[in-house]
Amino acid sequence: MLKLVIMLFLLFLHGYTNANLQIDEELTMEQLLNVLLIPSANDAANVIAEDIGGSVESFASMMNTKANEIGCTNTHFVNPNGVHNENHYSCAYDLALIGRYAMQNETFRKIVSTTKYTLPITNKYDKTDRIFLTTNKLINEKSGYYYKYSTGIKTGYTDAAKNCLVASSKQDDMELIAVIMGATSDNNSTNRFSDCITLFNYGFNNYSYKTLYSKGSVYKVVTPRNANSKTRDLNILVENDIRVLVNKADYDINFVPTVNLDNPIKAPITKGSIVGTISYDILRY
């Protein structure tokens, strides 16, 4: 417990956001994640890190391993809360990769779209006055930066990094992620929110998905070698939707398929077997 006491003291001393967690307080992981992701509670980040990794340093190592696994090449973590350190850094592209990966988790998606959260009474805290509001104005209907398509994600600030934001929005079947770093403040508001809205509007206004083949559609009918009268007509189906993101101005360009089927295709073949691949070339006039 001594280590937690020291961490809390340092967080209060430097003015970082905290959730006023108590020594020996019993909280669920979901409660900790809510106060971490909604108001940016640094004490919650350290508690989670120690619970999962055994120590802040070990958890930071786990973060670096995961970042590398999802393709981040310009990211290095030394702590779980983003407190400034010369060896703690990332870039806009890597943050977009991390945001996209995290948004695949339904619990994460729910929390980062939440605007208000209250910690309940616990074994060490008998009031419900620990009320937290989102720092992401894009999802707050009462803010001047509310964006109706916004789905999250997270703000950030340090003196060195300035105002940052990883934001997501969804319109119809297209979801976008925008990353703002180093934004300045203007009239007590940060232009990271207006910049995100500009980027989102550009994406939705200029791009859309084009479906080349739908999942389960019949691409071709073939007769496998060794087929009998019941199995000579084999439907080759598309495993998943084949969709491409295109500029709306280029929506009618041709995508020319190249299909590589197993040669030869031999019976018996079970349902769901992969018998080939398909790739596309873009044909512009």
C-alpha positions as a printed NumPy array, in Angstrom:
array([[  0.   ,   0.   ,   0.   ],
       [  2.912,   2.355,   0.551],
       [  3.564,   2.529,  -3.16 ],
       [ -0.027,   3.579,  -3.857],
       [  0.222,   6.303,  -1.192],
       [  3.323,   7.705,  -2.864],
       [  1.703,   7.639,  -6.302],
       [ -1.363,   9.501,  -5.101],
       [  0.785,  12.124,  -3.427],
       [  2.742,  12.767,  -6.595],
       [ -0.423,  13.073,  -8.656],
       [ -1.936,  15.617,  -6.283],
       [  1.348,  17.485,  -6.07 ],
       [  1.642,  17.992,  -9.818],
       [ -2.031,  18.798, -10.405],
       [ -2.912,  15.816, -12.541],
       [ -6.509,  14.627, -12.678],
       [ -7.386,  11.985, -10.1  ],
       [-10.45 ,  10.065,  -8.907],
       [ -9.744,  10.507,  -5.178],
       [ -9.214,   6.774,  -4.758],
       [ -8.729,   5.594,  -1.179],
       [ -6.18 ,   3.236,   0.317],
       [ -7.583,  -0.317,   0.553],
       [-10.695,   0.726,  -1.357],
       [-12.403,  -2.095,  -3.242],
       [-13.376,  -1.229,  -6.801],
       [-14.136,  -3.302,  -9.883],
       [-11.995,  -3.122, -12.981],
       [-14.917,  -1.621, -14.899],
       [-15.277,   1.165, -12.323],
       [-11.563,   1.935, -12.59 ],
       [-11.749,   1.973, -16.385],
       [-14.637,   4.435, -16.264],
       [-12.743,   6.929, -14.127],
       [ -9.623,   6.388, -16.191],
       [-11.223,   6.965, -19.579],
       [-13.884,   9.561, -18.785],
       [-12.094,  12.17 , -16.627],
       [ -8.505,  10.911, -17.196],
       [ -7.894,   9.823, -13.6  ],
       [ -4.186,   9.144, -13.311],
       [ -4.48 ,   7.311,  -9.994],
       [ -6.841,   4.799, -11.621],
       [ -4.295,   4.224, -14.387],
       [ -1.623,   3.322, -11.846],
       [ -3.917,   1.006,  -9.883],
       [ -4.919,  -0.845, -13.074],
       [ -1.286,  -1.089, -14.147],
       [ -0.173,  -2.572, -10.835],
       [ -3.067,  -5.039, -10.75 ],
       [ -2.457,  -6.345, -14.257],
       [  1.28 ,  -5.959, -14.648],
       [  2.485,  -6.208, -11.07 ],
       [  4.115,  -2.779, -11.349],
       [  3.866,   0.38 , -13.409],
       [  7.14 ,  -0.482, -15.141],
       [  6.041,  -4.01 , -16.019],
       [  2.71 ,  -2.776, -17.352],
       [  4.458,  -0.156, -19.501],
       [  6.503,  -3.002, -20.995],
       [  3.258,  -4.847, -21.753],
       [  1.92 ,  -1.697, -23.43 ],
       [  4.987,  -1.508, -25.656],
       [  4.62 ,  -5.161, -26.642],
       [  0.969,  -4.688, -27.589],
       [  1.704,  -1.475, -29.496],
       [  4.318,  -3.326, -31.53 ],
       [  1.879,  -6.18 , -32.212],
       [ -0.696,  -3.848, -33.78 ],
       [  1.829,  -2.107, -36.004],
       [  2.997,   0.933, -34.038],
       [  6.561,   1.838, -35.038],
       [  6.982,   5.271, -33.434],
       [  5.59 ,   4.675, -29.962],
       [  7.243,   4.003, -26.618],
       [  5.531,   3.993, -23.218],
       [  7.11 ,   4.398, -19.788],
       [  3.91 ,   4.881, -17.763],
       [  0.184,   4.061, -18.082],
       [ -1.164,   7.594, -17.642],
       [  0.691,   9.791, -20.13 ],
       [  2.489,  11.932, -17.548],
       [  5.29 ,  13.667, -19.445],
       [  8.549,  11.818, -19.907],
       [ 11.094,  12.315, -22.685],
       [ 11.039,   8.565, -23.364],
       [  7.236,   8.392, -23.484],
       [  6.015,   9.272, -26.978],
       [  3.82 ,   8.386, -29.92 ],
       [  2.673,   9.818, -33.248],
       [ -0.678,  10.526, -34.893],
       [ -0.61 ,   7.399, -37.066],
       [  0.199,   5.099, -34.156],
       [ -2.502,   6.671, -31.995],
       [ -4.997,   6.033, -34.793],
       [ -3.926,   2.37 , -34.864],
       [ -4.327,   2.112, -31.094],
       [ -7.716,   3.832, -31.233],
       [ -8.957,   1.52 , -33.992],
       [ -7.796,  -1.547, -32.061],
       [ -9.389,  -0.407, -28.806],
       [-12.726,   0.409, -30.442],
       [-13.124,  -3.258, -31.344],
       [-13.785,  -3.88 , -27.629],
       [-17.449,  -3.274, -26.771],
       [-16.747,  -2.345, -23.142],
       [-14.219,   0.233, -24.27 ],
       [-16.647,   1.625, -26.874],
       [-19.341,   2.029, -24.245],
       [-17.105,   3.809, -21.757],
       [-15.555,   6.291, -24.208],
       [-19.03 ,   7.338, -25.377],
       [-20.197,   7.997, -21.783],
       [-20.518,  11.631, -20.708],
       [-21.031,  11.25 , -16.954],
       [-20.038,   8.67 , -14.373],
       [-20.406,   8.417, -10.589],
       [-18.39 ,   6.103,  -8.384],
       [-20.679,   4.28 ,  -5.929],
       [-20.282,   4.055,  -2.176],
       [-17.483,   1.638,  -1.328],
       [-15.896,   0.038,   1.704],
       [-13.69 ,   3.119,   2.164],
       [-15.84 ,   5.952,   0.818],
       [-19.412,   6.512,   2.04 ],
       [-20.515,   9.291,  -0.338],
       [-21.539,   9.473,  -3.982],
       [-19.923,  12.832,  -4.655],
       [-17.186,  11.462,  -6.912],
       [-18.917,  12.55 , -10.096],
       [-16.954,  12.737, -13.329],
       [-17.758,  14.416, -16.632],
       [-16.248,  13.613, -19.993],
       [-13.468,  15.826, -21.269],
       [-14.463,  15.043, -24.867],
       [-16.739,  17.875, -25.968],
       [-17.601,  16.087, -29.214],
       [-19.906,  13.677, -27.36 ],
       [-21.372,  16.255, -24.977],
       [-24.691,  17.545, -26.33 ],
       [-24.449,  20.638, -24.137],
       [-21.085,  21.746, -25.492],
       [-20.549,  24.051, -28.423],
       [-18.513,  21.323, -30.116],
       [-21.066,  18.517, -30.024],
       [-20.867,  16.31 , -33.11 ],
       [-23.848,  14.02 , -33.542],
       [-21.863,  11.273, -35.262],
       [-19.178,  11.13 , -32.564],
       [-18.575,   7.803, -30.803],
       [-15.529,   8.697, -28.615],
       [-12.626,   8.452, -27.789],
       [-10.146,  10.293, -25.538],
       [ -8.589,  13.681, -24.849],
       [ -5.136,  14.302, -23.448],
       [ -2.966,  17.167, -22.272],
       [  0.515,  17.829, -20.967],
       [  2.488,  21.059, -21.034],
       [  4.808,  19.537, -23.634],
       [  2.228,  17.807, -25.834],
       [ -0.453,  20.528, -25.532],
       [ -4.057,  19.609, -26.291],
       [ -4.475,  16.224, -27.964],
       [ -7.466,  14.172, -29.026],
       [ -8.102,  10.765, -30.543],
       [-11.697,  10.939, -31.775],
       [-14.034,   8.573, -33.586],
       [-17.297,   9.078, -35.423],
       [-19.692,   6.866, -37.362],
       [-22.11 ,   7.733, -40.135],
       [-24.065,   4.897, -41.742],
       [-21.557,   2.094, -42.36 ],
       [-18.395,   4.187, -42.197],
       [-16.465,   4.906, -39.02 ],
       [-13.583,   7.363, -38.964],
       [-10.792,   8.103, -36.502],
       [ -9.113,  11.508, -36.308],
       [ -6.03 ,  12.369, -34.277],
       [ -5.153,  15.908, -33.209],
       [ -1.848,  16.656, -31.463],
       [ -0.321,  19.872, -30.181],
       [ -3.506,  21.937, -30.474],
       [ -3.551,  25.406, -28.962],
       [ -6.251,  27.06 , -26.873],
       [ -8.396,  29.869, -28.193],
       [-10.832,  31.826, -25.99 ],
       [-10.809,  29.108, -23.307],
       [-11.596,  26.43 , -25.894],
       [ -9.245,  24.164, -27.765],
       [ -9.358,  23.941, -31.521],
       [ -8.739,  20.189, -31.33 ],
       [-12.517,  19.713, -31.35 ],
       [-13.247,  22.01 , -34.297],
       [-10.329,  20.487, -36.208],
       [-11.757,  16.999, -35.647],
       [-15.159,  18.109, -36.897],
       [-13.531,  19.532, -40.026],
       [-11.686,  16.261, -40.644],
       [-14.77 ,  14.136, -40.045],
       [-16.915,  16.238, -42.367],
       [-14.261,  15.996, -45.064],
       [-14.124,  12.213, -44.719],
       [-17.892,  11.687, -44.768],
       [-18.457,  14.179, -47.59 ],
       [-15.74 ,  12.834, -49.869],
       [-15.461,   9.099, -49.236],
       [-17.741,   6.094, -49.146],
       [-17.571,   2.319, -49.307],
       [-18.147,   0.476, -52.55 ],
       [-19.183,  -3.174, -52.293],
       [-17.577,  -5.321, -54.952],
       [-19.019,  -8.608, -53.684],
       [-21.349,  -9.396, -50.821],
       [-20.675, -12.138, -48.294],
       [-22.064, -15.472, -49.452],
       [-22.662, -14.434, -53.064],
       [-21.821, -16.974, -55.764],
       [-18.711, -15.94 , -57.651],
       [-18.467, -18.93 , -59.951],
       [-19.765, -22.469, -60.46 ],
       [-17.131, -25.12 , -61.18 ],
       [-16.962, -28.884, -61.561],
       [-14.332, -30.393, -59.244],
       [-12.198, -33.286, -60.352],
       [-13.572, -36.616, -59.109],
       [-17.032, -35.097, -58.707],
       [-20.1  , -37.291, -59.027],
       [-23.535, -36.365, -60.302],
       [-24.427, -34.767, -56.978],
       [-21.252, -32.757, -56.494],
       [-20.308, -31.696, -60.011],
       [-21.778, -28.189, -59.649],
       [-19.765, -26.489, -56.918],
       [-20.739, -22.967, -55.916],
       [-17.712, -20.884, -55.047],
       [-18.879, -18.28 , -52.552],
       [-17.317, -15.052, -51.353],
       [-16.278, -15.566, -47.728],
       [-16.82 , -11.98 , -46.536],
       [-18.001,  -8.677, -47.964],
       [-15.4  ,  -7.246, -50.312],
       [-15.573,  -3.497, -49.823],
       [-13.207,  -0.704, -50.727],
       [-13.088,   2.877, -49.497],
       [-13.183,   5.182, -52.5  ],
       [-13.324,   8.874, -53.18 ],
       [-16.9  ,   9.649, -54.185],
       [-15.567,  11.407, -57.275],
       [-14.025,   8.083, -58.35 ],
       [-16.938,   5.863, -57.36 ],
       [-17.478,   4.544, -60.894],
       [-13.903,   3.46 , -61.544],
       [-13.544,  -0.212, -62.448],
       [-12.036,  -2.78 , -60.114],
       [-10.785,  -5.66 , -62.244],
       [-10.695,  -8.978, -60.357],
       [ -7.951, -11.561, -60.583],
       [ -9.036, -14.94 , -59.224],
       [ -6.571, -17.667, -58.309],
       [ -8.329, -20.991, -57.721],
       [ -6.686, -24.129, -56.454],
       [ -5.6  , -26.194, -59.436],
       [ -7.042, -28.662, -59.613],
       [-10.074, -28.442, -57.337],
       [-10.697, -32.009, -56.204],
       [-13.765, -33.584, -54.661],
       [-14.722, -34.209, -51.941],
       [-14.794, -30.642, -50.664],
       [-16.419, -29.726, -47.379],
       [-18.564, -26.628, -46.944],
       [-16.452, -23.611, -45.963],
       [-13.212, -24.88 , -47.471],
       [-10.985, -22.171, -48.959],
       [-10.382, -22.954, -52.632],
       [ -8.778, -19.728, -53.858],
       [ -8.21 , -16.013, -53.5  ],
       [ -9.326, -12.883, -55.293],
       [ -7.477,  -9.603, -55.783],
       [ -8.328,  -6.415, -57.656],
       [ -6.6  ,  -3.954, -59.929],
       [ -7.94 ,  -0.42 , -60.275],
       [ -8.674,   0.506, -63.89 ],
       [ -8.773,   4.245, -64.493],
       [ -9.767,   5.816, -67.768]])
